[in-house]
Amino acid sequence: MTGHSQISRVEEYLVVMQKKGPVRKQYGPLINALSERTGFSRIVIAEILEHTADAGHIALPFPRKNTGLVELNFDLERVYSPTEVVWANLLDKFKHTLDDKILSILHKKGTMVEGLTEHQLSDLLSGIAVIASTAMSDPRDRFELSAQNLLGSSKALGKLWPAQRQEPQTQDRFSYVVTAGPATPNRILLIENPVSFEACIRNGLDKDDLLICTFGFGVSWDAIVREKRPVYQLVRRGEFSNLPQLLRSREVYFWGDLDKAGLLIFADIRRTLPHLKLASLYRPLINAIHKGNCHPYVALVEKADQKKLIVPNFHDNPAYAMLTELCGTLAVDQEVATDEDISGLGISELQVID
């Protein structure tokens, strides 16, 4: 298994060659020259050239023959950031834990992890190692695996390890909602993400209460409550309901990601449903932030744009104020909640605990 230090050493020689002028080298003689200069075997040099080709720095001949030409096309103006250097060094430490294919993929993600501390980067790789060791047997959804292992982010796994990415779900943003539960429920829980909606069904929260998947900002709640236009109810499990009437008359709770966008969804719905409450299911997300299983607003987790968001204040809601303060610079996705969390907490109002 080749390490980043070996790759860097070989690439340094290649960059020097390119700076001298010629950008094409014969494959066989090049491998011999690099092996002689570095002391690495020809096999190791060949592996490093494959890696460097995957990164787009060189073009290798096919098939690999001594007469084939290797084209050098390094970006000589490229300057590696401190984060990229730390990331590469940490990957070296995981070379006995992660296989070559995963390491090769992760080596190319240095620019994607900008904004994370060295400790967070290390936690990220430890989480990937856990996922890699159980990927074939773990029954959890990929978004749950990601949130519960990778800094509380449901999206990080798909960004870092594309082979594990699920195809994105497409939803009709304005014409329907998906529900689970009885026609006359005791309470109603609005759930931001479909994966967590399914987790609540899996844990029986739809037995006496109505679950509604909101798909982020995908539903116009004013249209539903005020019956301005048809909004179709798709029943995932249970019975059809009179949604406008139920939303006006029942206890209604909201559970979403603990980030600025999630709280903005709550604030948006609360304008139509002033009796809307935050669900106690935020508790495991709060705990995740306290334990460090969370992430800053960076590109890796598709939240860089959230840095600029301003969340409105609700002075009459201490729980909302607490969440707003918690997610000022850090965030966690709701998929971090486990089955034990969901079944144990059920549907109730989030309380501020001193």
N, C-alpha and C positions, 0 to 999 in steps of 0.2 A: 504494500500500500504506500503510495507516495504522499508526502506531507507538503504543506504549503511552503515550508522553508526550502525544500528541494525544488519545487515549482518556481519559486521566486528566483533562486540561484540560476536556474537554466534560462528563465526569461530575461534576467539581467544581461546574460551573454548575448541573447538574441537581439535585445534592444541596442547593445553596443554595436553589433554587426550592422543593424539597420542604419544607425547614425553615421556609419562610415560610408554609406552610399548604396551598395548592392542590396536589393530587396528580394533576390531569388537565390536559393541555395539548393544544391542537389541533396535529396533526402538521405541517401546512404552516407556520403561524406560528412553531412551535417551531424548525423547521429554519432559518427566516429569522433568528430571534433568535440562535440559537447561531452561525450563520455570521457574523453581524455582530459578535458579541462576541469570537469567536476569530480571525476572519480566514480560517477554513477554508472551502473551497467547499461548496456544498450537497451535492454528491456525496459528499465526504469525511464531512460530518456525517451523511448518511444511512447510510453504511457503519458509522460509529461507533455510531449508534443500533441497528443490527442486532446489532453485537457486544454492546452493553449489554443488549439484549433476550435474546440467547443466554445471557448470564451471569445472567439472572433479575432484573435490577434495574429493568427497565421492561417494560411490555406495549404492543406496537405494534398499531395497527389493521390490518385486512386487508379489502380491499386498501389500499395506502398512498394516502390521499386527504387533501386539505387539511382536510376536515371531520371526519376520524377523530380519535379521542382517544388520546393517549399517557398511560398511567397510570404514575406514578412510585412505585416501592416499594422504594427503597434501605433497607437496614438502617442507620439513622443511628447505631446504637451500634457498628457494625463498626469494629474497629481492625486495620489491616494489620500483620502481624508484620514484623520486619526481613528474614526470609527471603523473604517474599512481595514485598517491595520490591526486594530484590536480584534475584529471579527475573524480575520485570517489567522491570527495567533491562537485564538480560542478553538478554531476548527482543528488546528494541529493537535490540541489536547484531546479532541474527541475522535481521533483517527482510529483508535482501538475500540470505539463504541459504536460508531456509525459506519455503514459499508461505503465502498468507493463511490457507488452511484449517487447516494444521498449527499456525500461530501462534495462531489463534483457539482451537483446542483446548488448546494449552499454556498460554495465558493463564489458563485456568480451573483450572489444576493447582497454583496457588501453595500451597495448604494441604497438598498431597500431598508436597511436597518438603521439608517441615520436617525439621530435623535434619542437612541437608547443608550443607557449607561452600560459600562462593562459588566456590572452585576446583572442587569436585565438581559444582556446578550448571552451571558452564561446560563441564566435560567431558561432562556429560549432554547438553547441547544440541549440542555438537560431534558426539557419537555419533549423535544423532537426525538431524543433517544428513547424516552418512555413510550411514545407513540409507535416508533419503529419496531420496538420489541414486542408489541402486542397487536400490530396493525391487522393481522390476519384473523385474530380470534376475538377482538374487542367488538361487542355488539353496538356500541354507542355511535350516534350520528357523528359525522366528521366535524360538524360545527361544535358539537359538545366536546369532542376530543380536543379540539383546538382551544376552546375557551377554558377548559379545565386543566390544560397543561401548558399553554403558551400565553402567559401574561394576561390571562382573562380575555383574550381576543378570539372570537369565533372565526375571524377571517385570516389570521396569521398563517395557519397551516396551508391554506390554498395559495397564499402568496409565496411562501418559502418552498413548498413541496408540491408542485403542480400535479404530480401523479396522483395525489390524494384529493385533488379538487373535485367538487361535485359541480355538475352543470347548474348554473343559476336558475332559480325558479322565476318564471314570468307570471305576473298577476295583472288582471284587468284592474287598473288602479281605482276606477270610480264606479263600477257597476255592481259589485257584490262583496259580501263578507262571508267568512266561513265560521260556522258555530258548532258547538258540541254541548249538549245538555238538555234538560227538560223544557217543556213549553212554559211552565210556571216555576221558574227557579227562585231560590231564596236570595241569591246574590248573582252579580255579573262580574266577570273578570275579563278585562280587555288586555290582550297579550300582543306585544309588538311583533315578535318573530315567529314564523311558522314552526320552526324546530322546537321552540319552547312551548308552543301551543300543543304540539303532539306529545311532549313530555308531560304536560298537565293531564292530558287525556290518559296517557299510560299509567298515571298515578291516581286515577279515579276522581279528579276534581270536578268532572262533569256529571257526577252522580246526582247531586242536588242543586248544583249551581250551573249557570250558563257561561261557557267560555267563548270568547269572540276573538279571532285573529285579526289584528289591525293592519298587518303588512306595512309597518312604519307609518308614513304619511299617506298611505294608499287609499284611505277612505275619507270621504267628506262626511263628518259626523253631523254637521248641521243639516245635510240632506237627509240623513237617516232620522234624526230626532224630530225635525220639523216636517218630515214627509214632503219635502219640496219636489222630489222626483223619485222614481222607483230605484230601490237598492235591493238587489236580489240576495236572498239568504241561501247559501249552500250548506246543507247539514252534513257535517262530517260524521257525527254520531248523535243520536237523540231525536228530538222533535223540532218541527217548525215553531217559531215564536212570533209574537207581535212585538218586534224589536223597538219601534218608536215608543210604544206604551211602556215596555219593560225598562228601557233606558231612562225614562222620566220618573218612574215610580219605585224602582228597586235600588238597593245599595250597589253602587258601581265602583269597581277598583281597577287600577291600572298597574301593569307590570311591564317594564321595558328594559333596554340597556341602561346601565348607569353611566351615561355620558350626556353631553350637552344636547345632542340631537334627540335622545330619548326623553329628556325633560321638556324639550320644546314640543314634542308630540303630546305629552301630558298637558302642558299649558294650552295647547291648541284645542284639545278635546274639552278641557275644563271651561273654556269660554262658552261652549254649548251645554256642557253638563257641569254646572257649578258645584254639584254635590259629589263630584268625582274624587276618590280617595286613592292614595298610594298604597299598594299592596305590601303586606309583610314579606312577600317573596323577594323584596329588595335586600332583605337581611343577609343572605349568603353573598350577594354582590358587595355589600358594605364590608363584610368580613374578608372578602378576597382583596379589597383595596388595602385593608389594614395588614394583611399578611404579605402583601407585595405581589400577589398574582393579578397584576393589572398592567396597563400600558399607557404611555403618553399619547398625545394626538399626533401620530406620525403616519407616513404614507403606507408603511407595512400593513397597518390595520385599517386602511382606507378612511382615516379620520383626520388627516392633516388639515382639511378645510374647516373642521370644527373648532380649531383654535380661535377663529374670528367670530364664532357665534356668541351672541349675548343672550343669556337665559333670563327671562323676566322674574321679578321678585313677587312672591306671594307672602306678605307679612303675616297672614292669618294661618299659615301652614308651616309649622316648625319642622315637620318631616321633610317637606320639600326644600326648605332652607338648608337642612342638614345635607341632603343629597347634592344640592347645588354647590355647596362648599367642598364636598368630597370630590366632585368631578371637575373642579376648576382646571386641574392640570393632568389628572389621571382618569382613566376610564376602565370599565369592565363590561363585557357582554353578558346578557342574561343566561346564555347557554352554560355559564360556569356553574349554575345551580344543579346539583345532583338530584337523582330520584329521591334520595333520603331527605334532602332539603325540601323538595316540593311536597312530598307526602306528609312530612312532619309539620310544615308551616300551614298548609292549606290556604284558605282565602280569608284574610282578616286585614285590618288596617295597620300600616307601619307605624310603630311608636318610636319616639326619640328616647334613647337610653343614655343616661349620663355615665 
